[in-house]
Amino acid sequence: MKIAIVKLSSLGDIIHSMVALQFIKRSYPDSQIDWIVEEKYKGLLENNLHLDNIFTVSLQKAKKRKSIFLLFKELKKIRKLKGYDFVIDAQGLLKSALVAKMISTKQNAGFDKKSIREPLAAMFYNHKVSVAYDENSIDRNVEVICSPLGISIQSIDIIDKNPFIISSFKNKPLSKNYIVFVIGSTWDSRNYPKEKYVEIANKLQKKCLTIWGNESEKIKAKWMALQSEFIEVAPKLTLDELKGVIKNSTLLIGNDTGPSHMAWAMNLPSIILFGPTPINRVYQTKINRVLKSSSKVDHFNLDKNDYSIKEIRVDDIVEISQELLRVN
């Protein structure tokens, strides 16, 4: 069986979909699985043992540049991808549905119109999967990928998963026995205060490596390093290097954002901090924990002005960190 999965972005969403690959290979060991993704996320998928091919598009770049030429160039690349037995759109957007339709032959699948933010996308699928939009994000992604293939996955299967994000980064760790801080995200209201990260480092008295993704985050990380002898600033990292840095850590503490979810995918200890976003975006395990502010979240109308994440107590984070570090 030849299968194509369309999940163009973003980092966290791709991670939450990738877990399904091992279940496909378990049921169909001789299957070929290809993935269509935005170019900038290719590094996340590389080295996965269950993927045969990664095909990239630059639709975001074409949109940003408002380039019709680049758009047609990308569409031409997509049209060359033929011969699949099943094409699955795990994104549920109009653009991803169109991509899936362009490369499909007989069978294509995706969410039904009640399960996604862009209901028109469902008209492009001949196999429609119903999963409530406010259900757990990982469950949703596994269901939309696996159920069209006749594969039934239970929560225990996901909890007992094998690690699936792999790095080829061979350099020695930047330091030993370090904790990773993930301090950025797409919204400022999702970010735990930098002052409180400093408090965490000082109370744990462990080396804490702060990663950053843009200049603003880099400035914040440097400020934190000046406030605490236990904090170091990571250099600029590629996606593959980022995977390697997280893999070599003893614990990750971070906001609800893509890099934070890598620890779960690697079966490494983590604490993810939630303010304006729902905690059912993740699976909680003995080593993967969450702390949520007191605010109530409407899955269908997230409040970008909800800064309640700052209410999460430093002592609660420190207590769970110490517990996880003892286990690790």
C-alpha positions in Angstrom: 0.0 0.0 0.0 1.3 3.4 -1.0 0.1 6.2 1.4 0.6 10.0 1.4 0.0 12.1 4.4 -0.6 15.8 4.0 0.3 17.8 7.1 1.9 21.1 6.0 2.4 22.8 9.4 3.0 23.6 12.2 5.7 22.2 14.4 3.5 21.0 17.3 0.7 19.8 14.9 3.2 17.7 12.9 4.6 16.1 16.0 1.1 15.2 17.2 0.5 13.5 13.8 3.8 11.7 13.4 3.0 9.4 16.3 0.5 7.6 13.9 3.3 6.4 11.6 4.4 3.6 13.8 0.9 2.2 14.1 0.6 2.2 10.3 3.8 0.3 9.9 2.7 -2.1 12.6 -0.4 -3.0 10.7 1.1 -2.6 7.2 4.8 -3.4 7.5 5.3 -3.3 3.7 3.5 0.0 3.1 5.2 3.0 1.7 4.5 6.2 3.6 5.3 9.6 2.2 4.7 13.0 3.8 4.0 16.4 2.2 5.1 19.3 4.4 6.2 22.9 4.3 9.9 23.2 3.5 10.8 24.8 6.8 9.5 21.8 8.8 11.3 19.1 6.8 14.0 18.7 9.5 11.4 17.6 12.0 10.4 14.6 9.9 13.9 13.6 8.8 15.4 10.4 10.3 11.9 9.0 11.2 12.2 5.3 10.8 8.7 4.9 9.4 8.8 7.5 6.6 9.9 6.6 3.1 9.9 10.0 1.4 9.4 13.6 2.5 8.1 16.0 -0.2 8.2 19.7 0.5 6.2 22.7 -0.7 6.7 26.4 -0.1 3.1 27.6 -0.1 3.6 29.9 2.9 6.5 31.5 1.1 4.4 32.0 -2.0 1.7 33.6 0.0 4.1 35.9 1.9 5.8 37.0 -1.3 2.4 37.3 -3.1 4.1 35.5 -5.9 1.8 33.8 -8.5 5.0 32.4 -10.2 6.1 30.7 -7.0 2.6 29.4 -6.3 2.3 27.8 -9.8 5.8 26.3 -9.3 4.8 24.7 -6.1 1.5 23.4 -7.6 3.5 21.8 -10.4 5.6 19.9 -7.9 2.5 18.6 -6.2 0.9 17.4 -9.4 3.9 15.1 -10.0 3.0 13.1 -6.9 0.8 10.4 -8.2 0.1 6.7 -7.8 -1.1 6.6 -4.1 -3.6 4.1 -2.9 -4.6 6.5 -0.1 -4.0 10.2 0.5 -4.9 11.5 4.0 -5.2 15.2 4.8 -4.4 15.4 8.5 -4.6 19.3 8.5 -8.2 20.1 7.7 -7.6 23.4 5.9 -8.7 24.3 2.4 -5.1 24.5 1.1 -4.2 21.1 2.6 -7.4 19.6 1.2 -6.5 20.9 -2.3 -3.0 19.5 -2.0 -4.4 16.1 -1.0 -6.9 16.2 -3.9 -4.2 17.1 -6.4 -2.2 14.0 -5.6 -4.9 11.5 -4.9 -6.1 8.8 -7.2 -8.9 6.6 -5.7 -9.1 7.2 -2.0 -8.6 10.3 0.0 -9.6 11.1 3.6 -9.8 13.9 6.1 -12.0 15.3 8.8 -15.7 15.9 8.2 -17.1 19.4 8.1 -18.1 19.5 11.8 -14.6 18.5 12.9 -12.5 21.4 11.5 -12.3 25.2 11.4 -12.6 25.3 7.6 -15.6 23.1 6.8 -15.4 23.5 3.0 -12.2 21.4 3.1 -14.4 18.3 3.8 -15.9 18.4 0.3 -12.7 17.2 -1.2 -12.6 13.9 0.7 -14.4 10.7 -0.1 -13.7 9.2 3.3 -14.6 11.6 6.1 -13.6 11.2 9.8 -15.7 12.6 12.6 -13.7 13.7 15.7 -14.9 16.6 17.8 -12.8 19.7 17.4 -12.3 20.1 21.1 -11.1 16.5 21.6 -7.5 15.7 22.4 -5.3 16.9 19.6 -3.2 13.8 19.5 -6.2 11.5 19.4 -7.7 13.6 16.6 -4.6 13.3 14.5 -4.2 9.6 15.1 -7.8 9.0 14.3 -7.9 10.9 11.0 -4.8 9.1 9.8 -5.4 5.6 11.1 -9.1 5.0 10.9 -9.4 5.4 7.1 -6.8 2.6 6.9 -8.9 0.3 9.2 -6.5 0.7 12.1 -8.0 1.1 15.6 -5.7 2.8 18.1 -6.4 3.1 21.9 -5.0 5.6 24.4 -2.8 2.9 25.9 -1.1 2.4 22.5 -0.3 6.1 22.3 1.0 6.2 25.9 3.2 3.1 25.2 4.5 4.6 21.9 8.1 4.3 20.7 10.1 7.5 20.4 9.6 8.9 16.9 11.6 12.1 16.6 15.2 11.3 15.8 18.2 13.5 15.4 21.4 12.9 13.4 23.1 15.6 15.5 26.4 14.0 16.5 28.2 16.8 18.4 28.8 16.5 22.1 26.1 18.0 24.3 26.6 21.7 25.0 26.9 20.9 28.7 26.0 17.8 30.9 22.9 17.1 32.9 21.1 20.2 31.7 17.4 21.2 31.7 16.0 22.8 28.6 13.9 26.0 28.9 11.5 26.7 26.0 10.6 30.4 26.5 8.9 31.5 23.2 5.7 30.8 21.4 3.5 32.4 18.7 1.6 34.6 21.2 3.1 36.6 24.0 0.2 35.5 26.3 1.4 31.9 26.0 4.8 32.8 27.4 5.7 32.2 31.0 7.4 35.3 32.5 11.2 35.3 32.1 11.6 36.4 35.7 9.9 33.2 36.8 12.2 31.0 34.7 15.1 32.7 36.5 13.5 31.7 39.8 13.1 28.1 38.7 16.8 27.9 37.7 17.9 29.4 41.0 15.7 27.1 43.1 16.7 23.9 41.2 20.4 24.9 41.0 20.8 22.9 37.9 22.3 24.0 34.6 19.4 25.3 32.4 19.9 25.8 28.7 17.5 28.3 27.1 16.6 27.9 23.5 15.3 30.6 21.2 13.9 31.0 17.8 14.0 34.7 17.0 15.8 37.9 18.0 13.3 38.8 20.6 13.6 35.4 22.3 17.4 35.6 22.1 17.4 39.0 23.9 15.1 37.5 26.6 17.4 34.5 27.0 20.5 36.7 27.3 18.7 38.7 30.0 17.9 35.5 31.9 21.5 34.3 31.7 22.6 37.6 33.3 20.2 37.1 36.2 21.3 33.5 37.1 24.6 31.6 37.1 22.6 28.5 36.3 21.2 29.7 32.9 23.1 29.4 29.6 21.9 30.6 26.2 21.8 28.1 23.4 23.4 29.1 20.0 21.2 29.4 17.0 20.0 25.8 16.2 18.7 24.0 13.1 15.8 21.8 13.6 18.1 18.8 13.6 20.3 20.4 16.2 17.3 21.3 18.3 16.2 17.7 18.3 19.7 16.7 19.5 19.8 19.3 22.3 16.4 18.2 23.6 17.4 14.5 23.3 20.5 15.0 25.5 18.6 16.9 28.2 17.3 15.6 31.6 14.1 17.6 31.6 12.3 20.1 29.4 10.3 23.0 30.9 8.4 25.2 28.4 5.4 27.0 27.1 2.8 25.3 24.9 4.7 25.5 21.7 6.2 23.1 19.1 9.7 22.5 20.7 8.2 21.7 24.0 6.2 18.8 22.5 9.4 17.2 21.2 10.2 15.8 24.7 6.9 13.8 24.7 7.7 12.5 21.2 11.2 11.4 22.5 9.8 9.8 25.7 11.7 12.4 27.8 10.5 14.2 31.0 8.8 17.5 30.4 6.6 20.1 32.1 4.5 22.2 29.7 2.9 25.4 31.0 -0.6 26.4 29.7 -2.4 29.7 30.0 -4.8 30.6 27.1 -4.6 27.2 25.4 -6.3 23.9 26.3 -4.3 21.2 28.1 -5.9 18.5 26.0 -3.4 19.3 23.2 -1.1 16.8 24.9 -1.0 13.4 26.6 -0.1 13.5 30.2 2.1 10.6 31.5 4.2 9.8 34.5 7.1 11.8 33.0 5.1 14.3 30.8 3.3 16.7 33.0 1.3 19.9 32.6 0.5 22.9 34.7 -2.5 25.1 33.7 -3.5 28.5 34.9 -7.0 29.0 36.4 -8.5 30.5 33.3 -11.2 28.6 31.4 -10.5 28.0 27.7 -13.0 28.0 24.8 -11.5 25.7 22.2 -13.4 27.5 19.4 -12.4 31.0 20.5 -9.0 31.2 22.2 -8.3 34.4 24.0 -4.9 35.9 23.0 -5.4 38.5 25.8 -5.5 35.8 28.5 -2.2 36.3 30.4 -3.1 34.0 33.2 -0.1 31.8 32.6 1.9 34.1 34.9 -0.3 32.8 37.8 1.4 29.4 37.7 3.5 29.1 40.8 7.2 28.7 40.5 7.2 26.3 43.5 4.8 24.0 41.8 7.1 23.8 38.8 10.1 23.2 41.0 8.4 20.5 43.0 7.4 18.5 39.8 10.9 19.1 38.3 12.6 17.6 41.4 10.3 14.6 41.2 11.0 14.1 37.5 14.7 14.6 37.9 14.8 11.9 40.7 13.0 9.4 38.4 15.3 10.3 35.5 
